[in-house]
């Protein structure tokens, strides 16, 4: 099939450095903060909580969390203020809203990634997923390796037999990824729960 003339005439500049991978970047997730109970109740709009998790967030000194915003104190002395947006959900309505980060670009996101001493969304950090740099041959191999790691990490936890069999059948024969860019161990870790319950503590 011939290439469209628009693509044939396009001249894209070659990047000096490849775009960072999402799986390799440190992140701040709203789901983790909700699971830790870091937010005040909906009636405490003048209350702020101090959260220090050096093992979970080694790239941050601490977090000052309120219902309006989050102050991320970096080790360099820089304090980044991250506004919050509370989204009304169908389950619980106004009594159980869910928070979202508001990036500098104005997007409401659930994850902020750390790069060059600053927290921002994936698009602002110009990051791509590992599956986006794979071709049609290596992408199934990456997916199979992630399922295998998921079964190993969930071996001692309660899982339905039918769910385990479903994941084992969907797992392709083990192959190796012959790519230096995908050699990092965090890329082969599972990125979802595959419709099972429980927190992903390995992320």
N, C-alpha and C positions, 0 to 999 in steps of 0.2 A: 504494500500500500504506500503510495508516494506521500511525502511529507507535505502538509499544507504550506502554501507560499508564505503565510505570515510567520510561521516558525522557521522556514528556510532563510528568510531575510533577517530574522531577529539576531541581534548581537548582544549576548549577555556577558558582562564582565566576569572573569574568573575570580573566585574568592581567594584571597591570600591565605586565610585559615578557614577550615571547615566549620560549619555551624555546630554549636554544642548540642549534645544529646540530652534530652529531658531526664533520662534515667540516671545520668551521671551527676546531675546538679542537686545540691542540697535544697530542700523545700520546706515551706511552712504551710501546713494543711489546716483548713478550717475544721475538718472532721476530727483531727487529733485534739484540737483545743476544746471541742464540744465533748469529746469522750473523757478528757481530763477534768471537765467541770470548771474550766477557767473563766467562764463568763459569769458576771453577776446576774441575779434574777431580773426579770423585766420591770420590777418596781424599784430597782436601785440604780437610777440613772446618774447619781453623783458618787458612785462607789467605783474604785479602781483596785484591781488585784495585781499583785506582783508574782510573776511566774518565772522560775529559774529551772531550766532543764539542760544542764551542760552536756549530758550524754546524748539527749535526743536532738538538741539544737546546738552543736558546738560552735557554729558560726555566729551565734548571738550571745550577748552577755546576759540579758534578761528581757522580759516582756512586761509592759504595764498595760493591762487589759481593762477596758471599760466598755459600756454599751455603745459609745459613740465612735471610738477608734482604738487602735492598738499602737502603742509606742514601742518600737523595736530598737533597743539600745545595742549598738554594735561595739565590738571590742576596740575599734578605732576611736571611739568617743562620739561617733555620729549617731544621732537619734532620728530615726525615720518614723514619721507618723502615717499610719495606714488607716484611712476611714473605713467604716463598716456600714453595710446595708443589710437591713433585716427584712427577709422575704417571708411574706405570709404564705403558709402552706395549706394544702387542703386537709391534711390530718392535724387537727388541733386548731387551725385557723390563727386568729390573733393571739391565742394563749400559748402557742408553741411555734413561734417564728424561727427561721433559720438564718444565721449570719452569713454574709459574703464579704470578701475583701473587695475594696475598690482600688484598682491600680491607678497609677498616674495617668494612664491613657484614658481612664474613664470606664474601663470594662469591669464588670462584676464577676469575680472568679473565686474558685474554691482553693486554689493553690498559688503560692508565690514562690518563685525560684531565686536562689541566691547566686549572684554573679557580680564580680568586680565591686564587692562591698555594698551591694544594693539588692533589695528585694523587689521583684517585678513579675508580671505575668509571663507566660511562655512566649507570646508574640513580641513583647518588648525586649525580652532577652534573646530573640532570634534563635530559639531552640527548636529542634525537631525531634520527633520520636524515632526510636531505633528502627521500627518497622518501615519508616519512610525512606530510610537509606538502604533497605533490602530490596532485592529484585524478586521476581516471582518464584525463584528457586530457593532462595535462602530464607524467605519469610516463613514458609511452613516449618522449616527447621528451627527457627527461633521460637515459634509458637509451641512446637513440640517440647523443646527444652524447658520452656517456662511451665508447661503442664507437668513435666516430670519433677521439677523443683517444687511445685505446689504440692504434689502428692507426698514428696519426702518431708516437707515442712509440716504437713497436716497429718502425718502418719500416726501420731499419738493423740490426736484430737478426735472427737466424735464426728463421724461422717457417715451418711447413709451409704449402704452397700451399692445401691443403684447409682448414686452420684460418683462413687469411686470407679465403678465399672464404665460409666459414661466418659469420664476423663481418661481412663486407660485406653478405651477404644479410639478416642479422638487423638491420642498421642501417636505420632508417627515413629518409625524406627529411628533410633538415636544416630545422629550424624553430627559432624563437627562444622562449626562456622569458621571458614577460612578467611577471616577478616580481622585485621588488627584493630579496626575501629570498634568492633563489636566484642572485643576480648574482655572488656571489663566485667567483673562478676555481678555488678548491679544490673546490667542489661539482661542477664539470663534469669533474674529473679521474676516471679509472677507479678503482674501489674493489676490483677483483678482477683476477686474471690470466686469466680466461676459459679456464681449463683449459690454460694454457700455462706454460712453465717460465720461471724468471728472477725476480729480485727487482724489486719496484716501487720504483725509486729516486726517483720523483717524489712519493711520499707523505711 
